[in-house]
Amino acid sequence: MGGLQTARAYIGLGSNLDEPVRQVSLAMKELDELPLTSVKAASSLYSSRPVGPQDQPDFVNAVVELETTLSPLALLDQLQALEQRHRRRRLRHWGPRTLDLDLLLFDDARIEHPRLKVPHPHMRERAFVLVPLQELDPSLAVFEQAPDHWLQRLDDPGLQRIGNSRG
């Protein structure tokens, strides 16, 4: 990636429409094709109950670790464009979707921007983010704590491993 400053970013992936396993698996490959970006690691796939309205299918979730020279907002733009290529529709808050991509962490950056908050403000409450993060790097700092610290505070993670990401 040349002489540009390289950052490590973690992206949460989720889908519960149009063959969710295929949507997430394809998105992982497409993340590796983003400009100035490469996938360094990918978690297993997990099934989880939806956050918010329960009148929708369960989600398939995963997390990938990226190496990128994109800025956080440029990376966000790429993620949102990828969601649109997967026909993402924002019809209902926390509603069903073909693909949801969240920028969870970007190095040690703390970003408060109208379009982007990093670390992702809800990640410490979501097993479908914490478990895959822990799989990728158990010592990773999430709000100054390892993922396991936050997992122990959740009542029922409601998460089931359903397969490897690259399988």
N, C-alpha and C positions, 0 to 999 in steps of 0.2 A: 504494500500500500504506500510505497514511496516514502518521502520524508515528512509527510503530514503527521500531525498528532493523532495517534490511535487511541480510541476509547473502547472500553468493554461495556456493552449494554446487554440487559436482559429483557426479553420480550415475552409477555404472556399471550398465549394463543387459546382461543375458545371457539366452539361451533356447536350448534344444536339443530341445524337444518341442512337439507340436501347432502346426505351422507357425511356426517361430521368427521369421521375418521379420515375420509378422503380429503375433506376440506383442510383439516389441520396438517395432514401429511404433505399435501401439495404446497400449502403456505410455507412450511419449513424449507422446502426446496426453493421456493421463490424468494424467501428471505436471503438465501445464499447467493442469489443473482442480483440483489440490489446493488446500485453503484457504490463503490468504495466501501463495501461491506462483505463480510464472510461469516458463515455460521461456524463457531468453534465447538459447540456442544449442543446436544438436544436431549431433553428429558424423555422419559417414557410418556405414553399417553394415559390419561386418567379420565374416568367418568365421574361427574359430580352433579348434584342437584342444582337447579337454577337458583341464582340470587334474585330475590324479588318475586314476581308473579310465578306461581307454581303450575299454572295451566299451560305448560310448555314442556317439550322433551328435555331430558337430561343433557348436559353438555359434555363434550370431549375437550379436555384441556391439556396443555403442555407448556413448557418454557424452553426457550432457546437462548444460548449465550452467543452474542455477536461481537465481532471486532469490526470497528468502523472508524472512518475518518470524517464521516458526516457530523454536522452539529446536531444537537438534540432536536431542534425544530425541523431541520432538513430530514432527519430520520423519521420524525413524526409524520411529515408530509409523505414520505415513501410508504410508511405503514398504512396511512389512510388511503392512499392510491391503491395499494394492494387489497385492502378491504373492498374498495369499489369494484375492482376487477373480479372479486368473488361475489358481486351483486349484494353487498351489504346494504340493508335498508334500516334506517333509524326511525321506526314507526312507534315504538313504545319504550320508555325508559326501562332498562333491564329486561327487555323483551327478547324473543327468539332472534337468532342471527346466523347467517351463513359463515361469517368470520368476524371475530373480534380480536384485534391486536392492541395490546397495551404496553407502552414503554414503562417498564417497572423500575429499572435502575440504569443510570448512566454514569459509569465510574463512581466517584463519591459525590457527584454533583447534587446540590439541592437547588431545584428550579421551581419558582413560583411565577408562572406566566399564565395569562388568560387561557391559553390553549393547552398548557402542559404543566403538570405537577409531578416532580420527581424528587424523592422516591414516590411511587404510586401511593396515594393517601390511604387506600383500603387494603393494600396487600397483606398487612399483618393480621387481617381478619379473615383471610381466605385460604383455606387449606389447598384449594386447587392451584394456588400460586406458591404457597410455602413448601408443599411437599415436593413439587418438581424442582424448585430452587435448591432445596436441601439435597436432592438427588445429585444436582449438578455441582454444588459447592456447599458442604455442610457448615463451613466457617464463614460464609458470606455474611456481611453485616446488613441487616434489615432494620432500619431505625436503631442502630447501634447494638443490635442483638442478633444472634444466630437464628435461622428460621425455626429451629426446634424450640427456642424460647417462646415464640409466638404460638406455635402449634399446641404446646401444653396448655395454653389459655383458652383454646377452642373447645366448646362442649362436645360437638359431634362433627368431625371433619366431613363425614358423608362422602368419602372419596374412595374410588376403587381403581386400582391399576388395571388397564385393559390391554396393554401391549407396549412393545418398544416403538420408538419414533421412526426408526429407519427400517422397520421390518415390513 
